Amino acid sequence: MSAQILDGKATAAAIKSDLTARVAALKERGVTPGLGTLLVGDDPGSRWYVNGKHRDCAQVGMASIQRELPASATQEEIEAVVRELNDDPACTGYIVQLPLPKGVDTNRVLELIDPAKDADGLHPTNLGRLVLNETGPLPCTPNGIVTLLRHHGVEINGAHVVVVGRGITVGRSIPLLLTRKSENATVTQCHTGTRDLAAQLKQADIIVAAAGVPGIVKPEYVKPGAAVLDVGVSRDENGKIVGDVHPGVAEVAGWLSPNPGGVGPMTRAELLVNVVEAAERAVGAA
Ligand SMILES: Nc1nc2c(c(=O)[nH]1)N[C@@H](CN(C=O)c1ccc(C(=O)N[C@@H](CCC(=O)O)C(=O)O)cc1)CN2
């Protein structure tokens, strides 16, 4: 078997085309949605992602506000920029690029973001809304995964999804999305405390690999025909992306998200969706 591709690039392009029309409609009402980013430090990967987000904004006609601080920035300096973005009327929504440098209290920074401007959907208020089934911005990577599966007609309803990882941006929140009535999946969450990862993965109709451990999902752990989403981003000695999914999985899985070209572009597209929706909510168009 050779897995069919869960094409994140093409799916993200379709989302951005829809957003271009929605941004144009907002502009006709005198509102230009703007995405803000705060990058602290000079990690080349983080800078690449942030630049990509600003390129996406330009592509759909959105404004963008780019703020940067050196790796030596103090907690107070970072929080001061967060407060500025909260108060900036040109900024509809924004993100603080993660990870923040060692020594910074990430949770304190994330909690300071105005929940109405939380483009990542990671503020405790918005995660709480998700738990309570209330409307709000959804975490971008988990929402991108759900959209990618739906776009390719992969059945989520009734599926057994096994998530590997419990990080802030994906693992922690994706079970909340997948177990909503609208998705209706059964979710098992695996992490470093899981005794027999292989046994858990063998049960999965859908695998979300977000551990950040290269090749942790091996072909022999995957049920033939399963859908496999590779979220992990590690780099080899040449700087090439190495995902959490072993290349041999392509011979067993029914569906596979490439990495790059799968979940990454979807994360960026859903970020724009959150900002456009915030702007639409503000003018009463959502
Ligand atoms: N505040 C946040 N920080 C981080 C998040 C996040 O969702 N919010 N997620 C990751 C990084 N990330 C988004 O910021 C991200 C990762 C990957 C991509 C992407 O488009 N990747 C490309 C390949 C890129 C490459 O070649 O290096 C792909 O998969 O095709 C976009 C966004 C951590 N931080």
The ligand as an SDF file (V2000), in Angstrom:
LIG
                    3D

 34 36  0  0  0  0  0  0  0  0999 V2000
    2.6730   30.9130   19.0540 N   0  0  0  0  0  0  0  0  0  0  0  0
    2.9330   29.7530   18.4250 C   0  0  0  0  0  0  0  0  0  0  0  0
    4.1720   29.2830   18.4030 N   0  0  0  0  0  0  0  0  0  0  0  0
    4.4170   28.0950   17.7880 C   0  0  0  0  0  0  0  0  0  0  0  0
    3.3790   27.3830   17.1390 C   0  0  0  0  0  0  0  0  0  0  0  0
    2.0780   27.9170   17.1890 C   0  0  0  0  0  0  0  0  0  0  0  0
    1.0930   27.3190   16.6650 O   0  0  0  0  0  0  0  0  0  0  0  0
    1.8940   29.1020   17.8360 N   0  0  0  0  0  0  0  0  0  0  0  0
    3.6680   26.2310   16.4210 N   0  0  0  0  0  0  0  0  0  0  0  0
    5.0500   25.9110   16.1170 C   0  0  0  0  0  0  0  0  0  0  0  0
    5.6100   26.6170   14.9110 C   0  0  0  0  0  0  0  0  0  0  0  0
    4.6750   27.0530   13.8900 N   0  0  0  0  0  0  0  0  0  0  0  0
    3.8500   28.0890   14.1370 C   0  0  0  0  0  0  0  0  0  0  0  0
    4.2070   29.0770   14.6770 O   0  0  0  0  0  0  0  0  0  0  0  0
    4.7850   26.5930   12.5480 C   0  0  0  0  0  0  0  0  0  0  0  0
    5.4910   25.4650   12.2260 C   0  0  0  0  0  0  0  0  0  0  0  0
    5.6350   25.0660   10.8850 C   0  0  0  0  0  0  0  0  0  0  0  0
    5.0610   25.8090    9.8710 C   0  0  0  0  0  0  0  0  0  0  0  0
    5.2320   25.4770    8.4290 C   0  0  0  0  0  0  0  0  0  0  0  0
    4.6010   26.0490    7.5860 O   0  0  0  0  0  0  0  0  0  0  0  0
    6.1200   24.5470    8.1230 N   0  0  0  0  0  0  0  0  0  0  0  0
    6.4360   24.1830    6.7610 C   0  0  0  0  0  0  0  0  0  0  0  0
    7.9220   23.8730    6.6210 C   0  0  0  0  0  0  0  0  0  0  0  0
    8.8100   24.9000    7.2020 C   0  0  0  0  0  0  0  0  0  0  0  0
   10.2860   24.6330    7.0210 C   0  0  0  0  0  0  0  0  0  0  0  0
   10.7050   24.2250    5.9440 O   0  0  0  0  0  0  0  0  0  0  0  0
   11.0060   24.8890    7.9830 O   0  0  0  0  0  0  0  0  0  0  0  0
    5.6910   22.9220    6.3600 C   0  0  0  0  0  0  0  0  0  0  0  0
    5.3540   22.1250    7.2650 O   0  0  0  0  0  0  0  0  0  0  0  0
    5.4740   22.7370    5.1730 O   0  0  0  0  0  0  0  0  0  0  0  0
    4.3340   26.9080   10.2120 C   0  0  0  0  0  0  0  0  0  0  0  0
    4.1820   27.3030   11.5120 C   0  0  0  0  0  0  0  0  0  0  0  0
    5.9390   26.2900   17.2700 C   0  0  0  0  0  0  0  0  0  0  0  0
    5.6720   27.6070   17.7510 N   0  0  0  0  0  0  0  0  0  0  0  0
  1  2  1  0
  2  3  2  0
  2  8  1  0
  3  4  1  0
  4  5  2  0
  4 34  1  0
  5  6  1  0
  5  9  1  0
  6  7  2  0
  6  8  1  0
  9 10  1  0
 10 11  1  0
 10 33  1  0
 11 12  1  0
 12 13  1  0
 12 15  1  0
 13 14  2  0
 15 16  1  0
 15 32  2  0
 16 17  2  0
 17 18  1  0
 18 19  1  0
 18 31  2  0
 19 20  2  0
 19 21  1  0
 21 22  1  0
 22 23  1  0
 22 28  1  0
 23 24  1  0
 24 25  1  0
 25 26  2  0
 25 27  1  0
 28 29  2  0
 28 30  1  0
 31 32  1  0
 33 34  1  0
M  END
$$$$
